[in-house]
């Protein structure tokens, strides 16, 4: 009987000890969850300033172009993300560009937010002290003053003597360039070439929007709207380039982007291009790195005709300018250049397979278009 009591005591003691351990582990999990929820609600994101040295971040940002690339940069550097937002009826079009500028020897530095109204071509440039630029080391998320930007949401709170820009926009059902962990870059292997003047990344080819913005007394409702996100970083934008983009075709689940640029490198230069075509859940990339061929025909300052041919498809593109607003662009990090952008341009796209069969033909009247600099350097 004494032996049975001792075994029963040990059994109960062991069970109680195991239960205490389980309760203790559950308590830790609950506390961590509450802490995480609290942090998210406070929108802390564990932000760092741009000079921070974050262990492992160098490798992380190399594989994910959407992340802030300029931590610890001290001179001749810029970085900016381009958010395009279109309402469901096409009546409201806004593009918002948050970024950072470090000019010359680093003495002139600031963060910025640019805004362009696609319907009126009105633009605004808001400057902030550079120390108000913060980034998340875990994902694409940046803060500029009281404003927040990520692949999931935008929160704006700008108010001065001449402007009120406030609101929240949420992004869902994002389509990435390459799903999962493949993380292929829109630049192909050129993404890893050093000393490039400018690098390009695509964050979201297409996504759904919800929320609204109040901009100078007008409400922009983006419920059930469409959005797009890309970015640039480096020293300067090219001497000359053509850029076009739309995910507002008559056919749903379609997005297209093309960028052609004069690229200086190591004492020489060349015309390079890159882009993608997404339709029916299939994304095709093309560019200089894939040995695709390009022909450019610019009849006048308002119309551009381009043909691209690769191993699988032929893309015929006609782009026509409409309203244009002036945006700030970087030269050696300083936002001193002015370039014209239209975000209500017309884009006609025809895609044929290698047998000449038309597999896609559609027109968008809500396209972004930039034709900048001496186009002869691109054509030649």
PyMOL commands that set and color helices and strands:
alter all, ss='L'
color gray80, all
select helices_A, chain A and resi 2-42+57-63+130-132+188-192+288-290+376-379
alter helices_A, ss='H'
color red, helices_A
select strands_A, chain A and resi 47-49+77-86+93-103+108-117+123-128+133-136+141-144+147-150+153-159+164-175+198-215+218-221+225-234+241-246+254-265+268-279+282-287+293-297+303-309+313-320+325-331+334-353+358-372
alter strands_A, ss='S'
color yellow, strands_A
deselect
rebuild
show_as cartoon
